[in-house]
Amino acid sequence: MQGAWVLLLLLGLGLRLSLGVIPVEEEDPAFWNRQAAQALDAAKKLQPIQTAAKNLIIFLGDGMGVSTVTATRILKGQMSGKPGPETPLVMDQFPYLALSKTYNVDKHVPDSAGTATAYLCGVKGNMKTIGVSAAARYNQCNTTRGNEVTSVMNRAKKAGKSVGIVTTTRVQHASPAGTYAHTVNRNWYSDADLSADAKTQGCQDIATQLINNMDIDVRQGGQGAGLGRGGGTHTHHSPRQPTALEPARVSVILGGGRKYMWGWKSVGIVTTTRVQHASPAGTYAHTVNRNWYSDADLSADAKTQGCQDIATQLINNMDIDVILGGGRKYMFPEGTPDPEYPQDDSRNGVRKDKRNLVQEWQAKHQGAQYVWNRTALMQASNDSSVTHLMGLFEPADMKYEVQRDFTKDPSLAEMTEAALRLLSRNPRGFYLFVEGGRIDHGHHENVAYRALTEAIEFDNAIDKTSQLTSENDTLTLVTADHSHVFTYGGYPLRGSSVVGPLLPAGLADGKASDGKSYTSVLYGNGPGYQLSGGARPDVDKSESRDPTYRQQAAVPLSSETHGGEDVAVFARGPQAHLVHGVQEQSFVAHVMAFAACIEPYTDCSLPTPASPTAAVQTPASPTAAAHPGPAVCPPSLALLGGALLLLPALH
């Protein structure tokens, strides 16, 4: 009987969606006039917050171009039982907006390493390099020294703030590495990744830089001054290279990539990639190769020249208070069994230098705690004795949100909340980098459902942050490093599915010129390119609704490419009004530095922020007020949409 009832609901929903979902009130011109009047009234009342920012937060949606934001908005709206496009994301409700030009110095279409240097350090660089200017050359370790640039997170730490990184990738990945590393190869995750030249030339892997780069006595050991551009602390080379400034500290590190590692402001990074990935690495690393995740990735030349892998830089370059994400394997000696997958040798530690970077990091801080699962994270974040927290929840990148084990793996929102709880203890404020890093990975695979559900969880993390912080003293920016060749078109009916199993269809309205169906979501290139008997295969509704379905692509590639168009920057809080117009991506870092009156804007003369409220809820935007929930669509749509989730059980 229950199955028959569900089928009846689905039949009704399919009939309605075949006609499109048009809310009745939208047929009345008064509806749109009233909505516009409300939006205009809110705009007239908008007043910039002219004080300094105590806290700085940057949310980085890796690969979250404008088309991804649009499709995410529709999918999230449909998951709440609404047609979709009228339902605002949390980031949509930020009052200030700009466009960011994403090109690298040497490429029209960028990667996550060069872009991380721009929005985290304020200087554009070359593709595949992190934390170095464009004078440094990819994979040439000996071009690193003297060309390092300093992240805003580094400068925030020097100003007395706590700092943190959170990512869904490995913490040594290109984006988080931009906060702490300096490397000419983004793939030097551990020393195993260093080339022979890099080792000879003294380059450090990214994981080593994570531990070393900002937690050293700069007056000890060394020959000659090695001050890099931007005036930061740089230890991307071996200990033979001295540094010139006092150390900063990082207290929170959350993300993936554990196998690569075995009285100031607080700083943190949060990401769903490995914490050594390009975007988070932009906060701490300096490298001319974004792929130097560990010493195992370094070339012979890189090792000879003293270059460090990204995992090493994560520990060395800064004293990060909170580090959360993936990337365990880059932190532990080669062959060290992974605690979660002890029988899987492919997930073992990979470091050839036999260093246990996690132990080295813990030894530096009396209140340091390392965790690798959700339960331990929740306990540590509520423990007042914990001063520094590192959570590495996967050997490399963290699982996609749709594949996450809710009992073992924390969500991005949970990691972000944990980081905020620790960082907010510092009366001088904090800097936090949060990355939804696997949006990018879903797009590279041409699996749009994975990319968009990652973006929804990214928006959930922004929502949680809005509840725990105040716009009176916290500047929050939301942006992307680059876009993708991801399109949404084909005139789909209002209320029809974008991707995934929630609603039927997902197909464009009508047939293509070859007489076959096609999805409204497509890619310009990538592994979704298909031929069957020399022709494009047809797409049926059941196939397109599969969460693992790979959207069709026009050009065959093993991995889809980034897009070169501008990306959005959303802003709220003190000095958010400076985010306006069309700007270079490097402008983002300068807005954050100016808002907090840190280098090079220590003479900003901004008044101190007013006392914040305890917890601020995200205010409803004019769009949200104009669509007060279920009235937007028939009350039965939410019920019917939920019933669709039971469909697999009927097969």
WOKANOR-V233601 format. One record per pair of residues at least 6 apart in sequence whose ideal C-beta (glycine too) atoms are under 8 Angstrom apart, sorted by the first residue. I is the first residue (numbers start at 0). J is the second residue. Records with the same first field share a line. If there is no record, write none. Layout:
I = J, J
This chain:
2 = 649
5 = 642, 645, 646, 649
6 = 649
8 = 638, 639, 642
9 = 639, 642, 643, 646
11 = 635, 639
12 = 502, 503, 636, 639, 640, 642, 643
13 = 503
15 = 494, 633, 636, 639
16 = 492, 494, 495, 502, 503, 504
17 = 492
18 = 492
19 = 492, 493, 494, 495
20 = 82, 492, 493, 494, 632, 633, 636
21 = 493
22 = 82, 85, 630, 631, 632
24 = 30, 630, 631
25 = 31
30 = 625
33 = 625
34 = 621, 622, 625
37 = 621, 624, 625
38 = 621, 622, 625
40 = 621
41 = 620, 621
45 = 94
47 = 574, 575, 576
48 = 470, 471, 572, 573, 574, 575, 576, 608
49 = 573, 574, 605, 606
50 = 471, 472, 573, 605, 606, 607, 608, 609
51 = 573, 574, 594, 595, 596, 603, 605, 606, 607, 608
52 = 428, 472, 473, 474, 572, 573, 574, 591, 594, 595, 608
53 = 427, 428, 472, 473, 595, 607, 608, 611
54 = 160, 423, 428, 429, 430, 431, 468, 472, 473, 474
55 = 151, 155, 160, 428, 429, 430, 431, 473, 474, 591, 594, 595
56 = 430, 431, 433, 464, 468, 473, 474, 475, 476
57 = 118, 119, 431, 432, 433, 475, 476, 477, 478, 587, 591
58 = 90, 433, 434, 435, 457, 460, 461, 464, 475, 476, 477, 478
59 = 118, 174, 278, 432, 433, 434, 435, 436, 478, 479, 480
60 = 67, 434, 435, 438, 454, 457, 477, 478, 479
61 = 111, 168, 174, 272, 278, 434, 435, 436, 437, 438, 439, 479, 480
62 = 438, 439, 442, 443, 450, 479, 480, 481, 482, 483, 561
63 = 71, 435, 438, 454, 457, 479, 482, 566
64 = 479, 481, 482, 483, 485, 562, 564, 566
65 = 482, 564, 565, 566, 567
66 = 482, 483, 485, 486, 487
67 = 438, 442, 450, 451, 454, 479, 482, 483, 485
68 = 88, 90, 454, 567
69 = 84, 487
70 = 447, 451, 485, 487, 497, 498, 520
71 = 88, 451, 454, 455, 458
72 = 83, 84, 86, 87, 88, 91
73 = 83, 84, 497
74 = 83, 451, 452, 455, 497, 498, 499, 501
75 = 83, 86, 88, 455, 458
76 = 82, 83, 84, 85, 86
77 = 83, 494, 496, 497, 501, 502, 640
78 = 455, 501, 640
79 = 86, 637
80 = 629, 632, 636, 637, 638, 640, 641
81 = 626, 629, 631, 632, 636, 637
82 = 493, 494, 631, 632, 636
83 = 493, 494, 497
84 = 493
85 = 622, 626, 631
86 = 623, 626, 631
87 = 620, 622, 623
88 = 458
89 = 458, 459, 461, 462, 465, 617
90 = 458, 461, 477, 569
91 = 569, 620, 622
92 = 617, 618, 619, 620, 623
93 = 475, 477, 569, 570, 571, 575
94 = 570, 571, 575
95 = 569, 570, 571, 575, 576, 578, 579
96 = 567, 568, 569, 570, 578, 579
97 = 567, 568, 570, 578, 579, 580, 581, 582
98 = 565, 566, 567, 568, 580, 581, 582
99 = 118, 478, 479, 565, 566, 567, 568, 581, 582, 583, 584, 586, 587
100 = 565, 581, 582, 583, 584
101 = 109, 114, 117, 479, 480, 481, 482, 563, 564, 565, 566, 584
102 = 108, 109, 123, 563
103 = 109, 110, 113, 114, 123, 124, 125, 126
104 = 113, 123, 124, 125, 133
105 = 113, 125, 126, 133
106 = 113, 125, 126
107 = 563
108 = 481, 560, 561, 562, 563
109 = 126, 480, 481, 561, 563
110 = 126, 127, 173, 185, 277, 289, 481, 561
111 = 172, 173, 174, 185, 276, 277, 278, 289, 439, 480, 481
112 = 124, 126, 127, 128, 129, 173, 176, 177, 185, 277, 280, 281, 286, 289
113 = 123, 124, 125, 126, 127, 128, 129
114 = 277, 278, 281, 480, 481, 584
115 = 129, 173, 174, 176, 177, 277, 278, 279, 280, 281, 282, 480
116 = 122, 123, 124, 128, 129, 130, 131, 148, 177, 281
117 = 123, 124, 583, 584, 585, 587, 588
118 = 177, 281, 478, 480, 584, 585, 587, 588
119 = 150, 151, 152, 177, 178, 281, 282, 432, 588
120 = 130, 148, 149, 150, 151, 177, 229, 281, 585, 588
121 = 148, 151, 585, 586, 587, 588, 589, 592
122 = 132, 148, 228, 229, 585
123 = 133, 583, 584, 585
124 = 130, 131, 132, 133, 135, 148
125 = 133, 135, 136, 137, 287
126 = 137
127 = 137, 138, 184, 185, 186, 287, 288, 289, 290
128 = 135, 136, 137, 182, 183, 184, 185, 286, 287, 288, 289
129 = 173, 176, 177, 180, 181, 182, 185, 205, 277, 280, 281, 284, 285, 286, 287, 289, 309
130 = 147, 148, 150, 176, 177, 179, 180, 181, 182, 235, 280, 281, 283, 284, 285, 286
131 = 142, 143, 146, 147, 148, 181, 182, 183, 285, 286, 287
132 = 146, 147, 148, 228
134 = 142, 146
135 = 142, 143, 146, 183, 287
136 = 142, 183, 287
137 = 183, 184, 287, 288
138 = 183, 184, 194, 287, 288, 298, 301
139 = 183, 287, 300
140 = 183, 184, 194, 196, 197, 200, 201, 202, 287, 298, 300, 301, 303, 304, 305, 306
141 = 196, 200, 304
142 = 183, 287
143 = 181, 182, 183, 202, 235, 236, 285, 286, 287, 306
144 = 225, 227, 235, 236, 240
145 = 225, 227, 228
146 = 227, 228
147 = 181, 227, 228, 229, 231, 233, 235, 285
148 = 181, 227, 228, 229, 231, 285
149 = 227, 228, 229, 230, 231, 232, 233, 598
150 = 177, 178, 179, 231, 281, 282, 283, 588
151 = 430, 588, 591, 592, 597
152 = 162, 164, 178, 179, 249, 266, 268, 282, 283, 317, 319, 430, 432
153 = 178, 179, 213, 231, 232, 247, 282, 283, 316, 317
154 = 231, 592, 597, 598
155 = 162, 264, 266, 429, 430, 595, 597
156 = 162, 213, 247, 248, 249, 263, 264, 266, 317, 318, 430
157 = 244, 245, 247, 263, 597, 598
158 = 263, 264, 427, 595, 596, 597, 598
159 = 262, 263, 264, 425, 427, 428
160 = 263, 264, 265, 266, 425, 427, 428, 429, 430, 595
161 = 250, 251, 263, 264, 265, 266, 267, 320, 321, 421, 422, 424, 425, 427, 428, 429, 430
162 = 178, 247, 248, 249, 250, 251, 264, 265, 266, 267, 268, 282, 317, 319, 320, 321, 422, 429, 430, 431
163 = 249, 250, 251, 252, 253, 265, 266, 267, 268, 269, 319, 320, 321, 322, 323, 418, 421, 422, 429, 430, 431, 432
164 = 170, 175, 178, 179, 249, 251, 252, 253, 254, 266, 267, 268, 269, 270, 274, 279, 282, 283, 319, 321, 322, 323, 324, 431, 432, 434
165 = 251, 253, 254, 267, 268, 269, 270, 321, 323, 324, 411, 414, 415, 418, 431, 432, 433, 434
166 = 172, 174, 175, 253, 254, 255, 268, 269, 270, 271, 272, 273, 274, 276, 278, 279, 323, 324, 325, 397, 432, 433, 434, 436
167 = 254, 255, 270, 271, 272, 324, 325, 396, 397, 411, 434, 435, 436, 437, 453
168 = 174, 175, 254, 255, 256, 270, 271, 272, 273, 274, 276, 278, 279, 324, 325, 326, 396, 397, 434, 436, 437, 440
169 = 188, 254, 255, 256, 259, 272, 273, 274, 275, 276, 292, 324, 325, 326, 329, 393, 395, 396
170 = 209, 252, 253, 254, 255, 256, 268, 270, 273, 274, 275, 276, 279, 280, 313, 322, 323, 324, 325, 326, 391
171 = 180, 188, 189, 205, 206, 209, 256, 259, 273, 274, 275, 276, 279, 280, 284, 292, 293, 308, 309, 310, 313, 326, 329
172 = 254, 256, 270, 272, 273, 274, 275, 276, 277, 278, 279, 280, 292, 309, 324, 326, 396, 436
173 = 185, 276, 277, 278, 279, 280, 281, 289
174 = 270, 272, 276, 277, 278, 279, 280, 281, 434, 436, 480
175 = 254, 268, 270, 272, 274, 275, 276, 278, 279, 280, 281, 282, 283, 324, 432, 434
176 = 182, 185, 205, 208, 209, 274, 275, 276, 277, 278, 279, 280, 281, 282, 283, 284, 286, 289, 309, 312, 313
177 = 277, 278, 279, 280, 281, 282, 283, 284
178 = 266, 268, 279, 280, 281, 282, 283, 284, 317, 319, 432
179 = 208, 209, 212, 213, 249, 280, 282, 283, 284, 312, 313, 316, 317, 319
180 = 205, 208, 209, 212, 235, 280, 281, 283, 284, 285, 286, 307, 309, 312, 313, 316
181 = 208, 212, 227, 233, 235, 284, 285, 286, 312, 316
182 = 202, 203, 204, 205, 208, 235, 280, 284, 285, 286, 287, 288, 289, 291, 306, 307, 308, 309, 312
183 = 202, 286, 287, 288, 301, 306
184 = 192, 194, 197, 286, 287, 288, 289, 290, 291, 296, 297, 298, 301, 306
185 = 205, 277, 280, 286, 288, 289, 290, 291, 309
186 = 192, 288, 289, 290, 291, 292, 296
187 = 193, 197, 202, 204, 205, 286, 288, 290, 291, 292, 293, 294, 296, 297, 301, 306, 307, 308, 309
188 = 204, 205, 206, 256, 259, 273, 275, 290, 291, 292, 293, 295, 296, 308, 309, 310, 326, 329
189 = 204, 205, 206, 207, 259, 292, 293, 294, 295, 296, 308, 309, 310, 311, 328, 329, 330, 349, 350, 351
190 = 198, 204, 207, 293, 294, 295, 297, 302, 308, 311, 350, 351, 352, 354
191 = 204, 293, 294, 295, 296, 297, 308, 333, 349, 350, 351
192 = 204, 290, 291, 292, 293, 294, 295, 296, 297, 308
193 = 202, 204, 291, 294, 295, 296, 297, 298, 301, 302, 306, 307, 308
194 = 297, 298, 299, 300, 301, 302
195 = 297, 298, 299, 300, 301, 302, 303
196 = 298, 299, 300, 301, 302, 303, 304
197 = 288, 291, 297, 298, 299, 300, 301, 302, 303, 304, 305, 306
198 = 294, 297, 298, 299, 300, 301, 302, 303, 304, 305, 306
199 = 299, 300, 301, 302, 303, 304, 305
200 = 236, 300, 301, 302, 303, 304, 305, 306
201 = 236, 237, 239, 240, 303, 304, 305, 306
202 = 235, 236, 286, 291, 297, 301, 302, 304, 305, 306, 307, 308
203 = 211, 234, 235, 236, 237, 305, 306, 307, 308, 311, 312, 315
204 = 259, 291, 292, 293, 294, 296, 297, 306, 307, 308, 309, 310, 311, 312, 329
205 = 259, 275, 280, 284, 286, 291, 292, 293, 307, 308, 309, 310, 311, 312, 313, 329
206 = 256, 259, 260, 275, 292, 293, 294, 308, 309, 310, 311, 312, 313, 314, 326, 329, 330, 350, 356
207 = 294, 307, 308, 309, 310, 311, 312, 313, 314, 315, 354, 356
208 = 234, 235, 283, 284, 285, 286, 307, 308, 309, 310, 311, 312, 313, 314, 315, 316
209 = 252, 260, 274, 275, 283, 284, 309, 310, 311, 312, 313, 314, 315, 316, 317, 319, 322, 356
210 = 260, 310, 311, 312, 313, 314, 315, 316, 356, 359, 360, 363
211 = 234, 307, 311, 312, 314, 315, 316
212 = 232, 233, 234, 235, 283, 284, 285, 312, 313, 314, 315, 316, 317
213 = 232, 246, 247, 248, 249, 283, 315, 316, 317, 318, 319
214 = 246, 247, 248, 249, 314, 315, 317, 318, 363
215 = 232, 234, 242, 246, 315
216 = 246
217 = 232, 241, 242, 243, 244, 245, 246
220 = 238, 239, 241
221 = 238, 239, 240, 241, 242
222 = 239, 241
223 = 240, 241
224 = 241, 243
225 = 233, 236, 240, 241, 242, 243
226 = 233, 242, 243, 244
227 = 233, 285
230 = 243, 244, 598
231 = 244
232 = 242, 243, 244, 245, 246, 247, 316, 317
233 = 240, 242, 285, 316
234 = 240, 242, 307, 312, 315, 316
235 = 284, 285, 286, 306, 307, 312, 316
236 = 305, 306, 307
237 = 305, 307
239 = 305
240 = 305
246 = 318
247 = 263, 266, 317, 318
248 = 263, 266, 317, 318, 319, 320
249 = 266, 267, 268, 283, 317, 318, 319, 320, 321, 322, 387
250 = 265, 266, 267, 318, 319, 320, 321, 364, 386, 387, 388, 421, 422
251 = 265, 266, 267, 268, 269, 319, 320, 321, 322, 323, 387, 388, 389, 417, 418, 421, 422, 431
252 = 267, 268, 274, 313, 319, 321, 322, 323, 324, 388, 389, 390, 391
253 = 267, 268, 269, 270, 274, 321, 322, 323, 324, 376, 388, 389, 390, 392, 409, 414, 417, 418
254 = 268, 269, 270, 271, 272, 273, 274, 276, 279, 322, 323, 324, 325, 326, 390, 391, 392, 397, 414, 434
255 = 270, 271, 272, 273, 274, 324, 325, 326, 327, 391, 392, 393, 394, 395, 396, 397
256 = 272, 273, 274, 275, 276, 292, 310, 324, 325, 326, 327, 328, 329, 330, 391, 393, 394, 395, 396
257 = 325, 326, 327, 328, 329, 330, 331, 337, 357, 371, 391, 392, 393, 394
258 = 326, 327, 328, 329, 330, 331, 335, 337, 346, 347, 348, 349, 394, 395
259 = 273, 275, 292, 293, 308, 309, 310, 326, 327, 328, 329, 330, 331, 348, 349, 350, 356
260 = 310, 313, 314, 326, 327, 329, 330, 331, 350, 355, 356, 357, 360, 391
261 = 327, 330, 331, 332, 335, 348, 350, 354, 355, 356, 357, 358
263 = 318, 427
264 = 425, 427, 428, 429, 430
265 = 320, 321, 421, 422, 424, 425, 428, 429, 430
266 = 282, 317, 319, 320, 321, 422, 429, 430, 431
267 = 319, 320, 321, 322, 323, 418, 421, 422, 429, 430, 431, 432
268 = 274, 279, 282, 283, 319, 321, 322, 323, 324, 431, 432, 433, 434
269 = 321, 323, 324, 411, 414, 415, 418, 431, 432, 433, 434, 460
270 = 276, 278, 279, 323, 324, 325, 432, 433, 434, 435, 436
271 = 324, 325, 396, 397, 400, 411, 434, 435, 436, 437, 453, 456
272 = 278, 279, 324, 325, 396, 397, 434, 436, 437, 440
273 = 292, 324, 325, 326, 329, 393, 395, 396, 397
274 = 280, 313, 322, 323, 324, 325, 326, 391
275 = 284, 292, 293, 309, 310, 313, 326, 329
276 = 324, 326, 396, 434, 436
277 = 289, 480
278 = 434, 436, 480
279 = 324, 432, 434, 436
280 = 286, 289, 309, 312, 313
282 = 317, 432
283 = 312, 313, 316, 317, 319
284 = 309, 312, 313, 316
285 = 312, 316
286 = 306, 307, 309, 312
287 = 306
288 = 301
289 = 309
290 = 296
291 = 297, 301, 306, 307, 308, 309
292 = 308, 309, 310, 326, 329
293 = 308, 309, 310, 311, 328, 329, 349, 350
294 = 302, 308, 310, 311, 350, 351, 352
295 = 308, 333, 349, 350, 351
296 = 308
297 = 306, 308
307 = 315
308 = 329
309 = 329
310 = 326, 329, 330, 350, 356
311 = 354, 356
313 = 319, 322, 356
314 = 330, 356, 359, 360
318 = 363, 364, 387
319 = 387
320 = 386, 387, 388, 421, 422, 429
321 = 387, 388, 389, 417, 418, 421, 422, 431
322 = 388, 389, 390, 391
323 = 376, 388, 389, 390, 392, 409, 414, 417, 418
324 = 390, 391, 392, 397, 414, 434, 436
325 = 391, 392, 393, 394, 395, 396, 397
326 = 391, 393, 394, 395, 396
327 = 337, 338, 348, 371, 391, 392, 393, 394
328 = 337, 346, 347, 348, 349, 394, 395
329 = 348, 349, 350, 356
330 = 348, 350, 355, 356, 357, 391
331 = 347, 348, 349, 350, 355, 356, 357
332 = 348, 350, 352, 353, 354, 355
333 = 347, 348, 349, 350, 351, 353
334 = 347, 348
335 = 347, 348, 355
336 = 347
337 = 343, 346, 347, 348, 394
338 = 371
339 = 346, 371, 372, 393, 394, 407
340 = 346, 394
346 = 394
350 = 356
357 = 369, 389, 391
360 = 367, 369, 387, 389
361 = 367, 368, 369
364 = 386, 387
365 = 386
366 = 384, 385, 386, 387
367 = 385, 386, 387, 388, 389
368 = 379, 382, 385, 387, 388, 389
369 = 389, 390, 391
370 = 376, 378, 379, 388, 389, 390
371 = 390, 391, 392
372 = 392, 407, 408
373 = 392, 405, 406, 407, 408, 409, 413
374 = 407
375 = 390
376 = 388, 390, 392, 409, 413, 414, 417
377 = 409, 413, 417
379 = 385, 388, 390, 417
380 = 388, 416, 417, 418, 420, 421
381 = 420
385 = 421
386 = 421
388 = 417, 418, 421
390 = 409, 414, 417
392 = 408, 409
393 = 408
396 = 436, 437, 440
397 = 403, 408, 437
398 = 404, 408
399 = 437, 440, 441, 449, 452, 453
400 = 410, 411, 437, 452, 453, 455, 456
401 = 448, 449, 452, 546
403 = 410
409 = 417
410 = 456, 459, 460
411 = 433, 435, 456, 457, 459, 460
412 = 456, 459, 460, 462, 463
414 = 460
415 = 431, 433, 460, 463, 464
416 = 463, 467
418 = 431, 433
419 = 431, 464, 467, 468
422 = 429, 431
423 = 429, 467, 468
428 = 472, 595
430 = 595
433 = 460, 464
435 = 453, 454, 456, 457, 460
437 = 449, 450, 453
438 = 450, 451, 453, 454, 457
439 = 450, 483
440 = 449, 450, 453
441 = 447, 448, 449, 450, 451, 452, 453
442 = 450, 483, 485, 522, 559
443 = 483, 525, 558, 559
444 = 525, 526, 549, 558, 559
445 = 522, 525, 526, 527, 549, 550, 551, 552, 559
446 = 547, 548, 549, 550
447 = 485, 497, 498, 520, 550
448 = 498, 499, 546, 547, 548
449 = 546
450 = 483, 485
451 = 497, 498, 499
452 = 499
461 = 475, 477
462 = 617
464 = 475
465 = 475, 615, 616, 617
466 = 614, 615, 616, 617
467 = 614
468 = 475, 611, 615
469 = 611, 612, 614, 615
470 = 571, 572, 573, 575, 615
471 = 572, 573, 608, 609, 610, 611, 612, 615
472 = 572, 573, 608, 609, 611
473 = 572, 573, 611
474 = 570, 571, 572, 573, 574, 575, 590, 591, 594, 595
475 = 570, 571, 572, 575
476 = 568, 569, 570, 575, 578, 587, 590, 591
477 = 567, 568, 569, 570
478 = 566, 567, 568, 569, 587
479 = 566, 567
480 = 566, 584
481 = 561, 562, 563, 566
482 = 561, 562, 563, 564, 565, 566
483 = 522, 559, 560, 561, 562
484 = 522, 523, 524, 525, 559, 560, 561, 562
485 = 520, 521, 522, 523, 562
486 = 520, 521, 522, 523
487 = 497, 519, 520
488 = 507, 519, 521
489 = 506, 507, 508, 509, 517, 518, 519
490 = 507, 508, 509
491 = 497, 504, 506, 507, 508, 519
492 = 504, 508
494 = 502, 632, 636
495 = 502, 503, 504, 505, 506, 508, 519
496 = 502, 503, 504, 505, 544
497 = 505, 519, 520
498 = 505, 518, 520, 543, 548, 550
499 = 505, 544, 546
500 = 544, 545, 546, 643, 644, 646, 647
501 = 640, 643, 644
502 = 640, 643
503 = 540, 544, 643
504 = 540, 543, 544
505 = 518, 519, 520, 540, 543, 544
506 = 516, 517, 518, 519, 538, 540, 543
507 = 516, 517, 518, 519
510 = 516, 517
511 = 517, 535
513 = 534, 535
515 = 535, 536, 537, 538
516 = 537, 538, 539
517 = 538, 551
518 = 538, 543, 550, 551
520 = 550
521 = 550, 551, 552, 553
522 = 550, 551, 552, 553, 559
523 = 552, 553, 554, 559, 560, 562
524 = 552, 553, 554, 555, 556, 559, 560
525 = 552, 554, 556, 558, 559, 560
526 = 549, 552, 555, 556, 557, 558, 559
527 = 549, 550, 551, 552, 559
528 = 551, 552, 553, 554, 555, 556
529 = 535, 536, 551
530 = 536
535 = 551
538 = 551
542 = 548
552 = 559
565 = 581
568 = 578, 582, 587
569 = 578
570 = 576, 577, 578, 590
572 = 594
573 = 594, 605, 608
574 = 590, 593, 594, 605
577 = 590, 593, 594
578 = 590
589 = 600
592 = 598, 599, 600
593 = 600, 603
594 = 605
596 = 602, 603, 605
629 = 637
